[in-house]
Amino acid sequence: MNWHNPVRGESIIRDEWEVLHVGPAGTDVLARVRRNQAGEGDLYLPIPSSQLVPKPVTWPLAQAFEQAAEAARSCAR
């Protein structure tokens, strides 16, 4: 698994981080953290094999990263 900042167009998005799982079939985003205007982290957990993304859960930024990592570990098992 890897963390990275996504790229949109020619810009690196510095207030957003994704946890990726790279496998033989491609790359999956397991979790996404975005820093909101209040400086907290909005945690997005995509539903595997679905185009739907549930509404984010807001945590203090460090806790959002912890929750994202835990969710990614659970998905990778």
PQR file with spaces between the fields and no chain letter, atoms N, CA, C, O and H, PARSE charges and radii, in Angstrom:
ATOM       1  N    MET     1       0.838   -1.175    0.000 -0.4000 1.5000
ATOM       2  CA   MET     1       0.000    0.000    0.000 -0.0000 2.0000
ATOM       3  C    MET     1       0.883    1.238    0.000  0.5500 1.7000
ATOM       4  O    MET     1       1.983    1.245    0.553 -0.5500 1.4000
ATOM       5  N    ASN     2       0.378    2.267   -0.626 -0.4000 1.5000
ATOM       6  CA   ASN     2       1.118    3.523   -0.735 -0.0000 2.0000
ATOM       7  C    ASN     2       0.187    4.703   -0.490  0.5500 1.7000
ATOM       8  O    ASN     2      -1.002    4.646   -0.801 -0.5500 1.4000
ATOM       9  H    ASN     2      -0.515    2.262   -1.076  0.4000 1.0000
ATOM      10  N    TRP     3       0.745    5.778    0.073 -0.4000 1.5000
ATOM      11  CA   TRP     3       0.052    7.064    0.172 -0.0000 2.0000
ATOM      12  C    TRP     3       0.539    7.924   -0.980  0.5500 1.7000
ATOM      13  O    TRP     3       1.707    7.846   -1.361 -0.5500 1.4000
ATOM      14  H    TRP     3       1.712    5.824    0.326  0.4000 1.0000
ATOM      15  N    HIS     4      -0.345    8.745   -1.539 -0.4000 1.5000
ATOM      16  CA   HIS     4       0.117    9.714   -2.527 -0.0000 2.0000
ATOM      17  C    HIS     4      -0.856   10.885   -2.593  0.5500 1.7000
ATOM      18  O    HIS     4      -2.007   10.785   -2.168 -0.5500 1.4000
ATOM      19  H    HIS     4      -1.294    8.808   -1.229  0.4000 1.0000
ATOM      20  N    ASN     5      -0.367   11.995   -3.135 -0.4000 1.5000
ATOM      21  CA   ASN     5      -1.223   13.143   -3.431 -0.0000 2.0000
ATOM      22  C    ASN     5      -1.697   12.968   -4.871  0.5500 1.7000
ATOM      23  O    ASN     5      -0.877   12.756   -5.764 -0.5500 1.4000
ATOM      24  H    ASN     5       0.568   12.077   -3.480  0.4000 1.0000
ATOM      25  N    PRO     6      -3.011   13.053   -5.114 -0.5600 1.5000
ATOM      26  CA   PRO     6      -3.494   12.888   -6.485  0.2800 2.0000
ATOM      27  C    PRO     6      -3.092   14.073   -7.368  0.5500 1.7000
ATOM      28  O    PRO     6      -2.790   15.162   -6.879 -0.5500 1.4000
ATOM      29  N    VAL     7      -3.098   13.833   -8.664 -0.4000 1.5000
ATOM      30  CA   VAL     7      -2.803   14.870   -9.655 -0.0000 2.0000
ATOM      31  C    VAL     7      -4.064   15.082  -10.479  0.5500 1.7000
ATOM      32  O    VAL     7      -4.678   14.125  -10.952 -0.5500 1.4000
ATOM      33  H    VAL     7      -3.344   12.949   -9.061  0.4000 1.0000
ATOM      34  N    ARG     8      -4.443   16.347  -10.648 -0.4000 1.5000
ATOM      35  CA   ARG     8      -5.581   16.694  -11.506 -0.0000 2.0000
ATOM      36  C    ARG     8      -5.076   17.684  -12.546  0.5500 1.7000
ATOM      37  O    ARG     8      -4.632   18.785  -12.218 -0.5500 1.4000
ATOM      38  H    ARG     8      -3.944   17.124  -10.264  0.4000 1.0000
ATOM      39  N    GLY     9      -5.153   17.274  -13.794 -0.4000 1.5000
ATOM      40  CA   GLY     9      -4.566   18.108  -14.841 -0.0000 2.0000
ATOM      41  C    GLY     9      -3.064   18.128  -14.658  0.5500 1.7000
ATOM      42  O    GLY     9      -2.413   17.083  -14.688 -0.5500 1.4000
ATOM      43  H    GLY     9      -5.513   16.380  -14.060  0.4000 1.0000
ATOM      44  N    GLU    10      -2.515   19.313  -14.468 -0.4000 1.5000
ATOM      45  CA   GLU    10      -1.077   19.442  -14.236 -0.0000 2.0000
ATOM      46  C    GLU    10      -0.769   19.829  -12.798  0.5500 1.7000
ATOM      47  O    GLU    10       0.365   20.188  -12.484 -0.5500 1.4000
ATOM      48  H    GLU    10      -3.043   20.161  -14.443  0.4000 1.0000
ATOM      49  N    SER    11      -1.769   19.759  -11.918 -0.4000 1.5000
ATOM      50  CA   SER    11      -1.595   20.209  -10.531 -0.0000 2.0000
ATOM      51  C    SER    11      -1.615   19.042   -9.554  0.5500 1.7000
ATOM      52  O    SER    11      -2.459   18.151   -9.648 -0.5500 1.4000
ATOM      53  H    SER    11      -2.691   19.467  -12.173  0.4000 1.0000
ATOM      54  N    ILE    12      -0.680   19.059   -8.621 -0.4000 1.5000
ATOM      55  CA   ILE    12      -0.680   18.094   -7.518 -0.0000 2.0000
ATOM      56  C    ILE    12      -1.568   18.675   -6.424  0.5500 1.7000
ATOM      57  O    ILE    12      -1.388   19.824   -6.022 -0.5500 1.4000
ATOM      58  H    ILE    12       0.006   19.783   -8.544  0.4000 1.0000
ATOM      59  N    ILE    13      -2.515   17.895   -5.947 -0.4000 1.5000
ATOM      60  CA   ILE    13      -3.443   18.350   -4.914 -0.0000 2.0000
ATOM      61  C    ILE    13      -2.784   18.104   -3.561  0.5500 1.7000
ATOM      62  O    ILE    13      -2.700   16.962   -3.111 -0.5500 1.4000
ATOM      63  H    ILE    13      -2.662   16.961   -6.274  0.4000 1.0000
ATOM      64  N    ARG    14      -2.318   19.161   -2.916 -0.4000 1.5000
ATOM      65  CA   ARG    14      -1.544   19.049   -1.674 -0.0000 2.0000
ATOM      66  C    ARG    14      -2.414   18.884   -0.431  0.5500 1.7000
ATOM      67  O    ARG    14      -1.896   18.546    0.633 -0.5500 1.4000
ATOM      68  H    ARG    14      -2.385   20.090   -3.282  0.4000 1.0000
ATOM      69  N    ASP    15      -3.719   19.112   -0.537 -0.4000 1.5000
ATOM      70  CA   ASP    15      -4.613   18.967    0.613 -0.0000 2.0000
ATOM      71  C    ASP    15      -5.420   17.677    0.557  0.5500 1.7000
ATOM      72  O    ASP    15      -6.429   17.541    1.249 -0.5500 1.4000
ATOM      73  H    ASP    15      -4.140   19.386   -1.401  0.4000 1.0000
ATOM      74  N    GLU    16      -4.978   16.733   -0.265 -0.4000 1.5000
ATOM      75  CA   GLU    16      -5.687   15.458   -0.399 -0.0000 2.0000
ATOM      76  C    GLU    16      -4.663   14.334   -0.495  0.5500 1.7000
ATOM      77  O    GLU    16      -3.631   14.466   -1.154 -0.5500 1.4000
ATOM      78  H    GLU    16      -4.158   16.844   -0.827  0.4000 1.0000
ATOM      79  N    TRP    17      -4.968   13.228    0.174 -0.4000 1.5000
ATOM      80  CA   TRP    17      -4.084   12.067    0.176 -0.0000 2.0000
ATOM      81  C    TRP    17      -4.923   10.826   -0.068  0.5500 1.7000
ATOM      82  O    TRP    17      -6.054   10.732    0.407 -0.5500 1.4000
ATOM      83  H    TRP    17      -5.807   13.121    0.709  0.4000 1.0000
ATOM      84  N    GLU    18      -4.374    9.875   -0.806 -0.4000 1.5000
ATOM      85  CA   GLU    18      -5.058    8.614   -1.072 -0.0000 2.0000
ATOM      86  C    GLU    18      -4.170    7.452   -0.636  0.5500 1.7000
ATOM      87  O    GLU    18      -2.946    7.499   -0.760 -0.5500 1.4000
ATOM      88  H    GLU    18      -3.455    9.951   -1.193  0.4000 1.0000
ATOM      89  N    VAL    19      -4.813    6.416   -0.125 -0.4000 1.5000
ATOM      90  CA   VAL    19      -4.118    5.161    0.163 -0.0000 2.0000
ATOM      91  C    VAL    19      -4.411    4.250   -1.025  0.5500 1.7000
ATOM      92  O    VAL    19      -5.570    3.980   -1.340 -0.5500 1.4000
ATOM      93  H    VAL    19      -5.807    6.377   -0.024  0.4000 1.0000
ATOM      94  N    LEU    20      -3.364    3.786   -1.672 -0.4000 1.5000
ATOM      95  CA   LEU    20      -3.508    2.956   -2.861 -0.0000 2.0000
ATOM      96  C    LEU    20      -3.060    1.531   -2.589  0.5500 1.7000
ATOM      97  O    LEU    20      -2.131    1.284   -1.819 -0.5500 1.4000
ATOM      98  H    LEU    20      -2.423    4.006   -1.416  0.4000 1.0000
ATOM      99  N    HIS    21      -3.739    0.609   -3.237 -0.4000 1.5000
ATOM     100  CA   HIS    21      -3.288   -0.782   -3.278 -0.0000 2.0000
ATOM     101  C    HIS    21      -2.969   -1.069   -4.739  0.5500 1.7000
ATOM     102  O    HIS    21      -3.841   -0.992   -5.604 -0.5500 1.4000
ATOM     103  H    HIS    21      -4.493    0.810   -3.862  0.4000 1.0000
ATOM     104  N    VAL    22      -1.721   -1.396   -4.999 -0.4000 1.5000
ATOM     105  CA   VAL    22      -1.280   -1.675   -6.361 -0.0000 2.0000
ATOM     106  C    VAL    22      -1.186   -3.182   -6.518  0.5500 1.7000
ATOM     107  O    VAL    22      -0.472   -3.851   -5.771 -0.5500 1.4000
ATOM     108  H    VAL    22      -1.013   -1.459   -4.296  0.4000 1.0000
ATOM     109  N    GLY    23      -1.909   -3.708   -7.489 -0.4000 1.5000
ATOM     110  CA   GLY    23      -1.913   -5.142   -7.727 -0.0000 2.0000
ATOM     111  C    GLY    23      -1.776   -5.438   -9.203  0.5500 1.7000
ATOM     112  O    GLY    23      -1.690   -4.516  -10.014 -0.5500 1.4000
ATOM     113  H    GLY    23      -2.489   -3.164   -8.095  0.4000 1.0000
ATOM     114  N    PRO    24      -1.753   -6.712   -9.566 -0.5600 1.5000
ATOM     115  CA   PRO    24      -1.577   -7.083  -10.970  0.2800 2.0000
ATOM     116  C    PRO    24      -2.722   -6.601  -11.861  0.5500 1.7000
ATOM     117  O    PRO    24      -2.526   -6.371  -13.054 -0.5500 1.4000
ATOM     118  N    ALA    25      -3.909   -6.448  -11.287 -0.4000 1.5000
ATOM     119  CA   ALA    25      -5.065   -6.018  -12.079 -0.0000 2.0000
ATOM     120  C    ALA    25      -5.196   -4.503  -12.150  0.5500 1.7000
ATOM     121  O    ALA    25      -6.058   -3.994  -12.866 -0.5500 1.4000
ATOM     122  H    ALA    25      -4.068   -6.635  -10.318  0.4000 1.0000
ATOM     123  N    GLY    26      -4.359   -3.777  -11.424 -0.4000 1.5000
ATOM     124  CA   GLY    26      -4.443   -2.317  -11.449 -0.0000 2.0000
ATOM     125  C    GLY    26      -4.310   -1.732  -10.058  0.5500 1.7000
ATOM     126  O    GLY    26      -3.883   -2.407   -9.121 -0.5500 1.4000
ATOM     127  H    GLY    26      -3.659   -4.190  -10.842  0.4000 1.0000
ATOM     128  N    THR    27      -4.679   -0.474   -9.937 -0.4000 1.5000
ATOM     129  CA   THR    27      -4.552    0.258   -8.684 -0.0000 2.0000
ATOM     130  C    THR    27      -5.928    0.605   -8.149  0.5500 1.7000
ATOM     131  O    THR    27      -6.783    1.088   -8.892 -0.5500 1.4000
ATOM     132  H    THR    27      -5.026    0.074  -10.698  0.4000 1.0000
ATOM     133  N    ASP    28      -6.148    0.364   -6.869 -0.4000 1.5000
ATOM     134  CA   ASP    28      -7.411    0.699   -6.213 -0.0000 2.0000
ATOM     135  C    ASP    28      -7.159    1.743   -5.138  0.5500 1.7000
ATOM     136  O    ASP    28      -6.170    1.667   -4.410 -0.5500 1.4000
ATOM     137  H    ASP    28      -5.453   -0.029   -6.266  0.4000 1.0000
ATOM     138  N    VAL    29      -8.066    2.727   -5.040 -0.4000 1.5000
ATOM     139  CA   VAL    29      -8.023    3.699   -3.949 -0.0000 2.0000
ATOM     140  C    VAL    29      -8.801    3.089   -2.790  0.5500 1.7000
ATOM     141  O    VAL    29     -10.003    2.847   -2.904 -0.5500 1.4000
ATOM     142  H    VAL    29      -8.870    2.788   -5.632  0.4000 1.0000
ATOM     143  N    LEU    30      -8.119    2.839   -1.675 -0.4000 1.5000
ATOM     144  CA   LEU    30      -8.756    2.219   -0.513 -0.0000 2.0000
ATOM     145  C    LEU    30      -9.345    3.246    0.438  0.5500 1.7000
ATOM     146  O    LEU    30     -10.325    2.964    1.127 -0.5500 1.4000
ATOM     147  H    LEU    30      -7.142    3.036   -1.582  0.4000 1.0000
ATOM     148  N    ALA    31      -8.756    4.435    0.481 -0.4000 1.5000
ATOM     149  CA   ALA    31      -9.254    5.502    1.360 -0.0000 2.0000
ATOM     150  C    ALA    31      -8.698    6.828    0.858  0.5500 1.7000
ATOM     151  O    ALA    31      -7.649    6.882    0.216 -0.5500 1.4000
ATOM     152  H    ALA    31      -7.960    4.664   -0.079  0.4000 1.0000
ATOM     153  N    ARG    32      -9.426    7.892    1.167 -0.4000 1.5000
ATOM     154  CA   ARG    32      -9.004    9.238    0.757 -0.0000 2.0000
ATOM     155  C    ARG    32      -9.217   10.185    1.928  0.5500 1.7000
ATOM     156  O    ARG    32     -10.263   10.152    2.577 -0.5500 1.4000
ATOM     157  H    ARG    32     -10.278    7.848    1.688  0.4000 1.0000
ATOM     158  N    VAL    33      -8.226   11.030    2.200 -0.4000 1.5000
ATOM     159  CA   VAL    33      -8.329   12.057    3.244 -0.0000 2.0000
ATOM     160  C    VAL    33      -8.162   13.410    2.564  0.5500 1.7000
ATOM     161  O    VAL    33      -7.211   13.630    1.814 -0.5500 1.4000
ATOM     162  H    VAL    33      -7.376   11.057    1.674  0.4000 1.0000
ATOM     163  N    ARG    34      -9.097   14.308    2.836 -0.4000 1.5000
ATOM     164  CA   ARG    34      -8.996   15.686    2.330 -0.0000 2.0000
ATOM     165  C    ARG    34      -8.999   16.635    3.511  0.5500 1.7000
ATOM     166  O    ARG    34      -9.817   16.507    4.422 -0.5500 1.4000
ATOM     167  H    ARG    34      -9.870   14.129    3.445  0.4000 1.0000
ATOM     168  N    ARG    35      -8.071   17.599    3.490 -0.4000 1.5000
ATOM     169  CA   ARG    35      -8.068   18.626    4.532 -0.0000 2.0000
ATOM     170  C    ARG    35      -9.172   19.624    4.187  0.5500 1.7000
ATOM     171  O    ARG    35      -9.201   20.171    3.085 -0.5500 1.4000
ATOM     172  H    ARG    35      -7.407   17.703    2.749  0.4000 1.0000
ATOM     173  N    ASN    36     -10.082   19.857    5.141 -0.4000 1.5000
ATOM     174  CA   ASN    36     -11.169   20.806    4.895 -0.0000 2.0000
ATOM     175  C    ASN    36     -10.766   22.207    5.338  0.5500 1.7000
ATOM     176  O    ASN    36      -9.650   22.411    5.818 -0.5500 1.4000
ATOM     177  H    ASN    36     -10.058   19.413    6.037  0.4000 1.0000
ATOM     178  N    GLN    37     -11.668   23.173    5.179 -0.4000 1.5000
ATOM     179  CA   GLN    37     -11.348   24.572    5.493 -0.0000 2.0000
ATOM     180  C    GLN    37     -11.061   24.789    6.970  0.5500 1.7000
ATOM     181  O    GLN    37     -10.344   25.724    7.328 -0.5500 1.4000
ATOM     182  H    GLN    37     -12.574   23.007    4.790  0.4000 1.0000
ATOM     183  N    ALA    38     -11.607   23.942    7.830 -0.4000 1.5000
ATOM     184  CA   ALA    38     -11.368   24.065    9.273 -0.0000 2.0000
ATOM     185  C    ALA    38     -10.036   23.424    9.677  0.5500 1.7000
ATOM     186  O    ALA    38      -9.640   23.496   10.841 -0.5500 1.4000
ATOM     187  H    ALA    38     -12.189   23.183    7.540  0.4000 1.0000
ATOM     188  N    GLY    39      -9.345   22.796    8.714 -0.4000 1.5000
ATOM     189  CA   GLY    39      -8.069   22.152    9.012 -0.0000 2.0000
ATOM     190  C    GLY    39      -8.218   20.722    9.497  0.5500 1.7000
ATOM     191  O    GLY    39      -7.231   20.089    9.873 -0.5500 1.4000
ATOM     192  H    GLY    39      -9.667   22.738    7.769  0.4000 1.0000
ATOM     193  N    GLU    40      -9.437   20.205    9.494 -0.4000 1.5000
ATOM     194  CA   GLU    40      -9.671   18.817    9.892 -0.0000 2.0000
ATOM     195  C    GLU    40      -9.611   17.934    8.650  0.5500 1.7000
ATOM     196  O    GLU    40      -9.495   18.429    7.529 -0.5500 1.4000
ATOM     197  H    GLU    40     -10.239   20.719    9.189  0.4000 1.0000
ATOM     198  N    GLY    41      -9.692   16.635    8.860 -0.4000 1.5000
ATOM     199  CA   GLY    41      -9.630   15.696    7.751 -0.0000 2.0000
ATOM     200  C    GLY    41     -10.976   15.078    7.462  0.5500 1.7000
ATOM     201  O    GLY    41     -11.609   14.510    8.351 -0.5500 1.4000
ATOM     202  H    GLY    41      -9.787   16.233    9.770  0.4000 1.0000
ATOM     203  N    ASP    42     -11.421   15.186    6.209 -0.4000 1.5000
ATOM     204  CA   ASP    42     -12.625   14.495    5.761 -0.0000 2.0000
ATOM     205  C    ASP    42     -12.178   13.152    5.196  0.5500 1.7000
ATOM     206  O    ASP    42     -11.396   13.101    4.246 -0.5500 1.4000
ATOM     207  H    ASP    42     -10.907   15.647    5.487  0.4000 1.0000
ATOM     208  N    LEU    43     -12.673   12.070    5.779 -0.4000 1.5000
ATOM     209  CA   LEU    43     -12.276   10.720    5.397 -0.0000 2.0000
ATOM     210  C    LEU    43     -13.331   10.125    4.475  0.5500 1.7000
ATOM     211  O    LEU    43     -14.505   10.036    4.836 -0.5500 1.4000
ATOM     212  H    LEU    43     -13.308   12.112    6.550  0.4000 1.0000
ATOM     213  N    TYR    44     -12.908    9.720    3.291 -0.4000 1.5000
ATOM     214  CA   TYR    44     -13.780    9.070    2.315 -0.0000 2.0000
ATOM     215  C    TYR    44     -13.332    7.620    2.199  0.5500 1.7000
ATOM     216  O    TYR    44     -12.150    7.343    1.993 -0.5500 1.4000
ATOM     217  H    TYR    44     -11.955    9.792    2.998  0.4000 1.0000
ATOM     218  N    LEU    45     -14.275    6.703    2.330 -0.4000 1.5000
ATOM     219  CA   LEU    45     -13.971    5.278    2.186 -0.0000 2.0000
ATOM     220  C    LEU    45     -14.794    4.733    1.026  0.5500 1.7000
ATOM     221  O    LEU    45     -15.971    4.420    1.202 -0.5500 1.4000
ATOM     222  H    LEU    45     -15.235    6.928    2.497  0.4000 1.0000
ATOM     223  N    PRO    46     -14.192    4.613   -0.160 -0.5600 1.5000
ATOM     224  CA   PRO    46     -14.928    4.097   -1.317  0.2800 2.0000
ATOM     225  C    PRO    46     -15.433    2.676   -1.067  0.5500 1.7000
ATOM     226  O    PRO    46     -14.802    1.898   -0.353 -0.5500 1.4000
ATOM     227  N    ILE    47     -16.563    2.357   -1.656 -0.4000 1.5000
ATOM     228  CA   ILE    47     -17.125    1.008   -1.560 -0.0000 2.0000
ATOM     229  C    ILE    47     -16.526    0.184   -2.701  0.5500 1.7000
ATOM     230  O    ILE    47     -16.676    0.551   -3.867 -0.5500 1.4000
ATOM     231  H    ILE    47     -17.076    2.990   -2.236  0.4000 1.0000
ATOM     232  N    PRO    48     -15.846   -0.926   -2.381 -0.5600 1.5000
ATOM     233  CA   PRO    48     -15.233   -1.732   -3.447  0.2800 2.0000
ATOM     234  C    PRO    48     -16.253   -2.140   -4.506  0.5500 1.7000
ATOM     235  O    PRO    48     -17.392   -2.475   -4.182 -0.5500 1.4000
ATOM     236  N    SER    49     -15.846   -2.111   -5.755 -0.4000 1.5000
ATOM     237  CA   SER    49     -16.667   -2.514   -6.909 -0.0000 2.0000
ATOM     238  C    SER    49     -17.913   -1.659   -7.063  0.5500 1.7000
ATOM     239  O    SER    49     -18.911   -2.129   -7.611 -0.5500 1.4000
ATOM     240  H    SER    49     -14.920   -1.839   -6.019  0.4000 1.0000
ATOM     241  N    SER    50     -17.884   -0.431   -6.601 -0.4000 1.5000
ATOM     242  CA   SER    50     -19.042    0.458   -6.707 -0.0000 2.0000
ATOM     243  C    SER    50     -18.581    1.847   -7.122  0.5500 1.7000
ATOM     244  O    SER    50     -17.490    2.286   -6.757 -0.5500 1.4000
ATOM     245  H    SER    50     -17.074   -0.050   -6.157  0.4000 1.0000
ATOM     246  N    GLN    51     -19.409    2.526   -7.878 -0.4000 1.5000
ATOM     247  CA   GLN    51     -19.125    3.911   -8.251 -0.0000 2.0000
ATOM     248  C    GLN    51     -19.578    4.875   -7.160  0.5500 1.7000
ATOM     249  O    GLN    51     -19.226    6.054   -7.189 -0.5500 1.4000
ATOM     250  H    GLN    51     -20.295    2.170   -8.175  0.4000 1.0000
ATOM     251  N    LEU    52     -20.356    4.383   -6.199 -0.4000 1.5000
ATOM     252  CA   LEU    52     -20.853    5.227   -5.118 -0.0000 2.0000
ATOM     253  C    LEU    52     -19.765    5.464   -4.077  0.5500 1.7000
ATOM     254  O    LEU    52     -19.026    4.548   -3.713 -0.5500 1.4000
ATOM     255  H    LEU    52     -20.643    3.425   -6.175  0.4000 1.0000
ATOM     256  N    VAL    53     -19.679    6.696   -3.609 -0.4000 1.5000
ATOM     257  CA   VAL    53     -18.752    7.038   -2.526 -0.0000 2.0000
ATOM     258  C    VAL    53     -19.587    7.622   -1.398  0.5500 1.7000
ATOM     259  O    VAL    53     -20.238    8.650   -1.585 -0.5500 1.4000
ATOM     260  H    VAL    53     -20.278    7.439   -3.905  0.4000 1.0000
ATOM     261  N    PRO    54     -19.581    6.988   -0.232 -0.5600 1.5000
ATOM     262  CA   PRO    54     -20.373    7.506    0.886  0.2800 2.0000
ATOM     263  C    PRO    54     -19.902    8.897    1.296  0.5500 1.7000
ATOM     264  O    PRO    54     -18.786    9.310    0.977 -0.5500 1.4000
ATOM     265  N    LYS    55     -20.764    9.606    2.003 -0.4000 1.5000
ATOM     266  CA   LYS    55     -20.392   10.925    2.514 -0.0000 2.0000
ATOM     267  C    LYS    55     -19.196   10.779    3.447  0.5500 1.7000
ATOM     268  O    LYS    55     -19.035    9.751    4.106 -0.5500 1.4000
ATOM     269  H    LYS    55     -21.670    9.271    2.262  0.4000 1.0000
ATOM     270  N    PRO    56     -18.353   11.819    3.499 -0.5600 1.5000
ATOM     271  CA   PRO    56     -17.158   11.723    4.346  0.2800 2.0000
ATOM     272  C    PRO    56     -17.487   11.813    5.826  0.5500 1.7000
ATOM     273  O    PRO    56     -18.524   12.341    6.225 -0.5500 1.4000
ATOM     274  N    VAL    57     -16.584   11.286    6.618 -0.4000 1.5000
ATOM     275  CA   VAL    57     -16.633   11.412    8.071 -0.0000 2.0000
ATOM     276  C    VAL    57     -15.496   12.355    8.441  0.5500 1.7000
ATOM     277  O    VAL    57     -14.373   12.172    7.972 -0.5500 1.4000
ATOM     278  H    VAL    57     -15.741   10.856    6.294  0.4000 1.0000
ATOM     279  N    THR    58     -15.764   13.361    9.273 -0.4000 1.5000
ATOM     280  CA   THR    58     -14.748   14.346    9.629 -0.0000 2.0000
ATOM     281  C    THR    58     -14.103   13.990   10.956  0.5500 1.7000
ATOM     282  O    THR    58     -14.782   13.706   11.942 -0.5500 1.4000
ATOM     283  H    THR    58     -16.677   13.510    9.654  0.4000 1.0000
ATOM     284  N    TRP    59     -12.766   14.012   10.960 -0.4000 1.5000
ATOM     285  CA   TRP    59     -11.958   13.718   12.136 -0.0000 2.0000
ATOM     286  C    TRP    59     -10.891   14.803   12.243  0.5500 1.7000
ATOM     287  O    TRP    59     -10.647   15.517   11.270 -0.5500 1.4000
ATOM     288  H    TRP    59     -12.214   14.243   10.158  0.4000 1.0000
ATOM     289  N    PRO    60     -10.246   14.944   13.412 -0.5600 1.5000
ATOM     290  CA   PRO    60      -9.005   15.716   13.441  0.2800 2.0000
ATOM     291  C    PRO    60      -8.051   15.071   12.426  0.5500 1.7000
ATOM     292  O    PRO    60      -8.072   13.853   12.249 -0.5500 1.4000
ATOM     293  N    LEU    61      -7.230   15.864   11.771 -0.4000 1.5000
ATOM     294  CA   LEU    61      -6.442   15.384   10.633 -0.0000 2.0000
ATOM     295  C    LEU    61      -5.619   14.132   10.947  0.5500 1.7000
ATOM     296  O    LEU    61      -5.633   13.181   10.166 -0.5500 1.4000
ATOM     297  H    LEU    61      -7.213   16.854   11.915  0.4000 1.0000
ATOM     298  N    ALA    62      -4.910   14.116   12.063 -0.4000 1.5000
ATOM     299  CA   ALA    62      -4.087   12.944   12.403 -0.0000 2.0000
ATOM     300  C    ALA    62      -4.954   11.704   12.580  0.5500 1.7000
ATOM     301  O    ALA    62      -4.575   10.611   12.161 -0.5500 1.4000
ATOM     302  H    ALA    62      -4.898   14.889   12.697  0.4000 1.0000
ATOM     303  N    GLN    63      -6.105   11.874   13.194 -0.4000 1.5000
ATOM     304  CA   GLN    63      -7.007   10.738   13.410 -0.0000 2.0000
ATOM     305  C    GLN    63      -7.604   10.257   12.084  0.5500 1.7000
ATOM     306  O    GLN    63      -7.843    9.062   11.913 -0.5500 1.4000
ATOM     307  H    GLN    63      -6.413   12.762   13.535  0.4000 1.0000
ATOM     308  N    ALA    64      -7.846   11.174   11.149 -0.4000 1.5000
ATOM     309  CA   ALA    64      -8.355   10.778    9.832 -0.0000 2.0000
ATOM     310  C    ALA    64      -7.345    9.879    9.126  0.5500 1.7000
ATOM     311  O    ALA    64      -7.725    8.903    8.480 -0.5500 1.4000
ATOM     312  H    ALA    64      -7.652   12.145   11.288  0.4000 1.0000
ATOM     313  N    PHE    65      -6.046   10.210    9.248 -0.4000 1.5000
ATOM     314  CA   PHE    65      -5.015    9.358    8.651 -0.0000 2.0000
ATOM     315  C    PHE    65      -4.991    7.987    9.323  0.5500 1.7000
ATOM     316  O    PHE    65      -4.853    6.969    8.644 -0.5500 1.4000
ATOM     317  H    PHE    65      -5.737   11.003    9.773  0.4000 1.0000
ATOM     318  N    GLU    66      -5.123    7.951   10.642 -0.4000 1.5000
ATOM     319  CA   GLU    66      -5.144    6.667   11.354 -0.0000 2.0000
ATOM     320  C    GLU    66      -6.326    5.822   10.899  0.5500 1.7000
ATOM     321  O    GLU    66      -6.173    4.627   10.648 -0.5500 1.4000
ATOM     322  H    GLU    66      -5.234    8.778   11.193  0.4000 1.0000
ATOM     323  N    GLN    67      -7.501    6.428   10.791 -0.4000 1.5000
ATOM     324  CA   GLN    67      -8.699    5.700   10.369 -0.0000 2.0000
ATOM     325  C    GLN    67      -8.559    5.215    8.922  0.5500 1.7000
ATOM     326  O    GLN    67      -8.970    4.101    8.596 -0.5500 1.4000
ATOM     327  H    GLN    67      -7.626    7.399   10.995  0.4000 1.0000
ATOM     328  N    ALA    68      -7.980    6.051    8.061 -0.4000 1.5000
ATOM     329  CA   ALA    68      -7.774    5.655    6.664 -0.0000 2.0000
ATOM     330  C    ALA    68      -6.825    4.462    6.576  0.5500 1.7000
ATOM     331  O    ALA    68      -7.072    3.521    5.822 -0.5500 1.4000
ATOM     332  H    ALA    68      -7.646    6.955    8.326  0.4000 1.0000
ATOM     333  N    ALA    69      -5.743    4.506    7.346 -0.4000 1.5000
ATOM     334  CA   ALA    69      -4.781    3.399    7.335 -0.0000 2.0000
ATOM     335  C    ALA    69      -5.422    2.116    7.850  0.5500 1.7000
ATOM     336  O    ALA    69      -5.196    1.042    7.293 -0.5500 1.4000
ATOM     337  H    ALA    69      -5.543    5.271    7.958  0.4000 1.0000
ATOM     338  N    GLU    70      -6.215    2.223    8.905 -0.4000 1.5000
ATOM     339  CA   GLU    70      -6.892    1.041    9.453 -0.0000 2.0000
ATOM     340  C    GLU    70      -7.881    0.468    8.441  0.5500 1.7000
ATOM     341  O    GLU    70      -7.947   -0.748    8.261 -0.5500 1.4000
ATOM     342  H    GLU    70      -6.398    3.095    9.357  0.4000 1.0000
ATOM     343  N    ALA    71      -8.647    1.330    7.782 -0.4000 1.5000
ATOM     344  CA   ALA    71      -9.599    0.865    6.769 -0.0000 2.0000
ATOM     345  C    ALA    71      -8.862    0.195    5.611  0.5500 1.7000
ATOM     346  O    ALA    71      -9.314   -0.827    5.095 -0.5500 1.4000
ATOM     347  H    ALA    71      -8.593    2.318    7.928  0.4000 1.0000
ATOM     348  N    ALA    72      -7.734    0.765    5.204 -0.4000 1.5000
ATOM     349  CA   ALA    72      -6.955    0.183    4.110 -0.0000 2.0000
ATOM     350  C    ALA    72      -6.401   -1.180    4.504  0.5500 1.7000
ATOM     351  O    ALA    72      -6.412   -2.111    3.699 -0.5500 1.4000
ATOM     352  H    ALA    72      -7.367    1.596    5.623  0.4000 1.0000
ATOM     353  N    ARG    73      -5.916   -1.302    5.738 -0.4000 1.5000
ATOM     354  CA   ARG    73      -5.416   -2.607    6.206 -0.0000 2.0000
ATOM     355  C    ARG    73      -6.539   -3.640    6.191  0.5500 1.7000
ATOM     356  O    ARG    73      -6.314   -4.792    5.820 -0.5500 1.4000
ATOM     357  H    ARG    73      -5.907   -0.545    6.392  0.4000 1.0000
ATOM     358  N    SER    74      -7.735   -3.243    6.587 -0.4000 1.5000
ATOM     359  CA   SER    74      -8.873   -4.170    6.605 -0.0000 2.0000
ATOM     360  C    SER    74      -9.237   -4.622    5.193  0.5500 1.7000
ATOM     361  O    SER    74      -9.559   -5.791    4.979 -0.5500 1.4000
ATOM     362  H    SER    74      -7.918   -2.307    6.888  0.4000 1.0000
ATOM     363  N    CYS    75      -9.189   -3.697    4.226 -0.4000 1.5000
ATOM     364  CA   CYS    75      -9.522   -4.032    2.835 -0.0000 2.0000
ATOM     365  C    CYS    75      -8.489   -4.959    2.218  0.5500 1.7000
ATOM     366  O    CYS    75      -8.824   -5.818    1.403 -0.5500 1.4000
ATOM     367  H    CYS    75      -8.928   -2.748    4.400  0.4000 1.0000
ATOM     368  N    ALA    76      -7.242   -4.784    2.605 -0.4000 1.5000
ATOM     369  CA   ALA    76      -6.152   -5.546    1.991 -0.0000 2.0000
ATOM     370  C    ALA    76      -6.079   -6.979    2.492  0.5500 1.7000
ATOM     371  O    ALA    76      -5.359   -7.793    1.913 -0.5500 1.4000
ATOM     372  H    ALA    76      -6.970   -4.086    3.268  0.4000 1.0000
ATOM     373  N    ARG    77      -6.798   -7.302    3.540 -0.4000 1.5000
ATOM     374  CA   ARG    77      -6.726   -8.663    4.109 -0.0000 2.0000
ATOM     375  C    ARG    77      -7.523   -9.649    3.317  0.5500 1.7000
ATOM     376  O    ARG    77      -7.565  -10.829    3.662 -0.5500 1.4000
ATOM     377  H    ARG    77      -7.382   -6.641    4.010  0.4000 1.0000
